[in-house]
Amino acid sequence: MSMVNLLFILVVIIALLFLSTRHSLLLSLIILNALVLSALLTSIFLLALVSSNLYLFTMILTLGVCEAGLGLSLLVSVLKVKGTDYMDANKTI
């Protein structure tokens, strides 16, 4: 298997792990950041194969930073309201 295939499998596994996480908001944010990091690595290897510019890498990096900032602000607001980062399926925020 090539490195690109292994990184793609890693992205799929992390995405499935994110879909199975339903209890802690902090754990979900950590898994999302790992997903963005593996997508960045995959894009670097793909761009190195085709010798293209780094536009895709820059776009994924920008979206990853926005996702991290939005996730942290959501975590802080949930902690202020509820006092914990555990999500309850029966109650809404």
Sine and cosine of phi, psi and omega as CSV:
sin_phi,cos_phi,sin_psi,cos_psi,sin_omega,cos_omega
0.00,0.00,0.58,-0.82,0.03,-1.00
-1.00,0.07,0.18,-0.98,-0.03,-1.00
-0.91,0.41,-0.57,0.82,0.01,-1.00
-0.91,0.41,-0.65,0.76,0.04,-1.00
-0.90,0.43,-0.65,0.76,0.03,-1.00
-0.91,0.42,-0.65,0.76,0.03,-1.00
-0.93,0.37,-0.59,0.81,0.06,-1.00
-0.91,0.42,-0.66,0.75,0.06,-1.00
-0.89,0.45,-0.62,0.79,0.06,-1.00
-0.89,0.46,-0.66,0.75,0.04,-1.00
-0.89,0.46,-0.69,0.73,0.00,-1.00
-0.91,0.42,-0.68,0.74,0.00,-1.00
-0.90,0.43,-0.68,0.73,0.01,-1.00
-0.92,0.38,-0.60,0.80,0.05,-1.00
-0.90,0.43,-0.66,0.75,0.06,-1.00
-0.92,0.40,-0.59,0.81,0.07,-1.00
-0.90,0.44,-0.63,0.78,0.05,-1.00
-0.90,0.43,-0.65,0.76,0.00,-1.00
-0.92,0.38,-0.43,0.90,0.00,-1.00
-1.00,0.03,-0.13,0.99,-0.01,-1.00
-1.00,0.02,0.87,-0.49,-0.03,-1.00
-0.72,-0.69,0.01,1.00,-0.14,-0.99
-0.99,-0.15,-0.77,0.64,-0.14,-0.99
-0.91,-0.40,0.76,-0.65,0.02,-1.00
-0.93,0.37,-0.61,0.79,0.01,-1.00
-0.90,0.43,-0.66,0.75,0.04,-1.00
-0.90,0.43,-0.62,0.78,0.05,-1.00
-0.90,0.44,-0.64,0.77,0.02,-1.00
-0.92,0.39,-0.62,0.78,0.04,-1.00
-0.90,0.43,-0.66,0.75,0.02,-1.00
-0.92,0.39,-0.62,0.78,0.05,-1.00
-0.90,0.44,-0.63,0.78,0.04,-1.00
-0.92,0.39,-0.59,0.81,0.08,-1.00
-0.92,0.40,-0.58,0.81,0.05,-1.00
-0.91,0.42,-0.67,0.74,0.03,-1.00
-0.91,0.41,-0.65,0.76,0.02,-1.00
-0.89,0.45,-0.67,0.74,0.03,-1.00
-0.94,0.34,-0.54,0.84,0.09,-1.00
-0.92,0.39,-0.59,0.81,0.07,-1.00
-0.90,0.43,-0.69,0.72,0.03,-1.00
-0.89,0.45,-0.65,0.76,0.03,-1.00
-0.89,0.45,-0.68,0.73,0.00,-1.00
-0.92,0.39,-0.57,0.82,0.05,-1.00
-0.89,0.45,-0.71,0.70,0.00,-1.00
-0.92,0.38,-0.62,0.78,0.04,-1.00
-0.92,0.39,-0.65,0.76,0.02,-1.00
-0.94,0.35,-0.51,0.86,0.06,-1.00
-0.94,0.34,-0.51,0.86,0.02,-1.00
-0.94,0.33,-0.62,0.78,-0.07,-1.00
-0.99,-0.14,-0.02,1.00,0.01,-1.00
0.81,0.59,0.75,0.66,-0.03,-1.00
-0.99,-0.15,0.08,-1.00,0.05,-1.00
-0.97,0.23,0.13,-0.99,-0.11,-0.99
-1.00,-0.09,0.47,0.88,-0.01,-1.00
-0.90,0.45,-0.71,0.70,0.00,-1.00
-0.90,0.44,-0.66,0.75,0.03,-1.00
-0.88,0.47,-0.70,0.71,0.00,-1.00
-0.90,0.43,-0.62,0.78,0.00,-1.00
-0.93,0.38,-0.69,0.72,0.02,-1.00
-0.91,0.42,-0.63,0.78,0.03,-1.00
-0.90,0.44,-0.66,0.75,0.03,-1.00
-0.90,0.43,-0.70,0.71,0.03,-1.00
-0.91,0.41,-0.57,0.82,0.05,-1.00
-0.91,0.41,-0.64,0.77,0.03,-1.00
-0.92,0.38,-0.66,0.75,0.04,-1.00
-0.89,0.45,-0.65,0.76,0.02,-1.00
-0.90,0.44,-0.65,0.76,0.00,-1.00
-0.92,0.39,-0.68,0.74,0.02,-1.00
-0.91,0.42,-0.68,0.73,0.03,-1.00
-0.91,0.41,-0.63,0.77,0.02,-1.00
-0.91,0.42,-0.66,0.75,0.03,-1.00
-0.92,0.39,-0.63,0.78,0.04,-1.00
-0.92,0.38,-0.59,0.81,0.08,-1.00
-0.91,0.42,-0.66,0.75,0.03,-1.00
-0.89,0.46,-0.68,0.73,0.01,-1.00
-0.91,0.42,-0.66,0.75,0.00,-1.00
-0.93,0.37,-0.61,0.80,0.05,-1.00
-0.92,0.39,-0.64,0.77,0.02,-1.00
-0.91,0.42,-0.57,0.82,0.04,-1.00
-0.93,0.38,-0.62,0.78,-0.06,-1.00
-0.99,0.17,-0.76,0.65,-0.13,-0.99
-0.99,-0.13,-0.46,0.89,-0.04,-1.00
1.00,0.04,-0.06,1.00,0.03,-1.00
-0.53,-0.85,0.33,-0.94,0.00,-1.00
-0.99,-0.16,0.14,0.99,0.03,-1.00
-0.97,0.22,0.70,-0.71,-0.01,-1.00
-0.99,-0.13,0.71,-0.70,0.04,-1.00
-0.95,-0.31,0.80,-0.61,-0.06,-1.00
-0.95,0.32,-0.40,0.92,-0.06,-1.00
-1.00,0.09,-0.36,0.93,-0.04,-1.00
-0.92,-0.38,0.52,-0.85,0.09,-1.00
-0.97,-0.23,0.35,-0.94,-0.03,-1.00
-0.98,0.18,0.00,0.00,0.00,0.00
